[in-house]
């Protein structure tokens, strides 16, 4: 994880995009629209997790993306725990765990640990 702090126009986003390109990752950024709220943000976080299963991503989140203060709580959970609580229903978790089963088995992870391995 990286947290870039600096004055506006100092190149934080440019540095992030350069580092993403250099590492061979893809960028994921929230696309704000009129009426964007909590449910939209949770759906975007789901898209991020779904895309991370197949390839590493860089999640770019700026102060302009903080439409509601609750978004900061989600970001805090992402950074501290690695997951937003109650983001996925039990039946939705299988779609994320499926592609990771082979790697998890090779690492000796089974059962309940598969979800933690996937995220």
PEFENMO-V628702 format. One record per residue. RES is the residue in one small letter. SS is DSSP state (helix for helix, strand for strand, loop for the rest). PSI is psi as a letter, one per 40 degrees, with the letter a starting at -180 (* if undefined). D_CENTER is the distance of its C-alpha to the mean C-alpha in Angstrom with 2 decimals. Layout:
RES & SS & PSI & D_CENTER
RES & SS & PSI & D_CENTER
This chain:
x & loop & i & 10.98
x & loop & i & 13.08
x & loop & h & 14.34
x & loop & h & 16.85
x & loop & h & 19.62
x & loop & i & 22.63
x & loop & i & 24.81
x & loop & h & 24.01
x & loop & e & 24.87
x & loop & e & 24.55
x & loop & f & 22.17
x & helix & d & 18.80
x & helix & d & 16.99
x & helix & d & 19.48
x & helix & d & 18.92
x & helix & d & 15.15
x & helix & d & 15.97
x & helix & d & 18.77
x & helix & d & 16.90
x & helix & d & 14.30
x & helix & d & 17.40
x & helix & d & 19.29
x & helix & e & 16.82
x & loop & f & 16.75
x & loop & i & 13.04
x & strand & i & 11.96
x & strand & h & 10.55
x & strand & h & 8.09
x & strand & h & 9.54
x & loop & h & 10.35
x & loop & h & 13.95
x & loop & i & 16.08
x & loop & i & 19.22
x & loop & h & 22.15
x & loop & e & 21.56
x & loop & h & 17.77
x & loop & a & 17.07
x & helix & d & 15.27
x & helix & d & 15.30
x & helix & d & 13.99
x & helix & d & 10.98
x & helix & d & 10.33
x & helix & d & 10.93
x & helix & d & 8.54
x & helix & d & 5.62
x & helix & d & 7.66
x & helix & d & 8.03
x & helix & d & 4.64
x & helix & d & 5.28
x & helix & d & 8.77
x & helix & d & 8.74
x & helix & d & 7.40
x & helix & d & 10.44
x & helix & d & 12.79
x & loop & i & 11.85
x & loop & i & 9.87
x & strand & i & 7.80
x & strand & h & 7.94
x & strand & h & 5.94
x & strand & h & 9.25
x & loop & h & 9.97
x & loop & i & 13.72
x & helix & d & 16.34
x & helix & d & 17.27
x & helix & e & 14.12
x & loop & g & 15.28
x & loop & d & 17.42
x & loop & i & 17.72
x & loop & d & 17.74
x & helix & d & 15.82
x & helix & d & 12.59
x & helix & d & 13.21
x & helix & d & 13.52
x & helix & d & 10.08
x & helix & d & 8.78
x & helix & d & 11.51
x & helix & d & 10.53
x & helix & d & 7.05
x & helix & d & 9.34
x & helix & d & 12.35
x & loop & d & 11.81
x & loop & e & 8.47
x & loop & i & 8.21
x & loop & h & 9.33
x & loop & i & 12.97
x & loop & f & 14.58
x & loop & d & 11.65
x & loop & i & 13.30
x & loop & i & 17.06
x & helix & d & 18.80
x & helix & d & 19.74
x & helix & d & 16.24
x & helix & d & 15.13
x & helix & d & 17.62
x & helix & d & 15.92
x & helix & d & 13.05
x & helix & d & 15.67
x & helix & d & 18.19
x & loop & e & 17.07
x & loop & e & 16.64
x & helix & d & 20.08
x & helix & d & 22.11
x & helix & d & 20.15
x & helix & d & 20.08
x & helix & d & 23.82
x & helix & d & 24.55
x & loop & e & 22.91
x & loop & e & 24.98
x & loop & h & 22.27
x & loop & i & 23.60
x & loop & b & 23.54
x & loop & d & 21.30
x & helix & e & 19.58
x & helix & d & 18.12
x & helix & d & 15.30
x & helix & d & 14.39
x & helix & d & 14.81
x & helix & d & 12.51
x & loop & * & 9.44
